Amino acid sequence: MHGLTVETPPGTGDSRRTRVAQRATWISAALNLLLTVAQIVVGWLAHSQSLIAHGLHSFSDLLSDFLVIYASRKGSHPADSRHPYGHARVETAATLVLGVSLAAIGLGVLWDAVNRLQHLDRLEPVELAALWIALATALGKEALYHYLMRVAERLRSSMLAANAWHTRADAASALVVVAGVGGSLLGWTYMDLAGAAIMGFMILHIGAKLGWGALQELIDTGLDEAEVAAIRDTLRCSPGVIDVHELRTRRMANHALVDAHIQVDPRISVSEGHRIADHARFTVLQEHAEVMDVLVHIDAEDDMQSEGRLSSRMPDREALQAQLRQLLGPELPVPERTVLHYLANGVEAEIFLPPEVAEDSRRVADLERRIREAVARDGHFRAISLNLRIAPR
């Protein structure tokens, strides 16, 4: 990989992002701990199965908060020899774990509620304290969701956003608990368990959605079409770029990785092609904040076309130089330099001869004749040009 790099000043970037993410997560952990204890204790004392189930879900939120803290700290570590792309995928793995855990908890809650609904005669009446705790939980979780989502959008953190949605799922399910507890207090004893069953289904759905999104990232699903089109336009508009093909993208947590083939003039120097690639890469990094790195491959022609791969089956430089030497004849001096352009329909050769050759016009005319004949009959060369350096007087 080559080109310009964009460095982050000390005290900013990933280190600051990590501190902000961890502060938000610690706030979430503190609130979840308080609500977890309140729901489980009051749910047990007030005989509310939905409140106990919701308390267990809040406990899972607490565990996920610590997972987020670990993942955000680990994910901010710089690249090393074993992880040349950095550790950002730790966040993706954490998001997958959160999704799977949510799905498992939701399935467990749903299963338990359905089983208890078959034995309504054994249920004890729900007490009023459960309703007040359910209301407090719903309000507290909704406020926490809005706070976490604002932080996630500012940091562009999919993991923190997943945790925020986890919290909103808890808030929504708390409303179901409110309805279930309220119905039980009004005399419909089955409502508490029905609320627990609905809550389990909602948690299962959110967990499956989060887990699927993280799985798509782990299998290198590309950016959406609009983002890819914008990156393609940026590369195509870069100076010296003729066209862009084989543009590929993939996500890495809150970043994206891009690799592309750009077509340039086949007769420019290697150094100029390298400079064009550097400029194109730097432009993408500047104009697309989510892109972490760009790998640019230089092509003389569009190698997506089948003809573009014919150059790989042509003779190498040593064999072609031997043919050119035979063409020029043993009486001529060795060329100062030979430039070969491997193109789809043949090789173009640029031969640079020393100054003394230019002094013999008959020799030059003979060379031109032989070159025309060689190009007409040879299957490899499509053009050969002679360059005669004029010696200073």
Secondary structure, 3 states (H helix, E strand, C coil): CCCCCCCCCCCCCHHHHHHHHHHHHHHHHHHHHHHHHHHHHHHHHCCCHHHHHHHHHHHHHHHHHHHHHHHHHHHCCCCCCCCCCCCCHHHHHHHHHHHHHHHHHHHHHHHHHHHHHCCHHHCCCCCCHHHHHHHHHHHHHHHHHHHHHHHHHHHCCHHHHHHHHHHHHHHHHHHHHHHHHHHHHCCCCCHHHHHHHHHHHHHHHHHHHHHHHHHHHHCCCCCCHHHHHHHHHHHHCCCCCCEEEEEEEEEECCEEEEEEEEECCCCCCHHHHHHHHHHHHHHHHHHCCCEEEEEEEEECCCCCCHHHHHHHHCCCHHHHHHHHHHHHCCCCCCCCEEEEEEECCEEEEEEEECHHHHCCHHHHHHHHHHHHHHHHHCCCEEEEEEEECCCCC
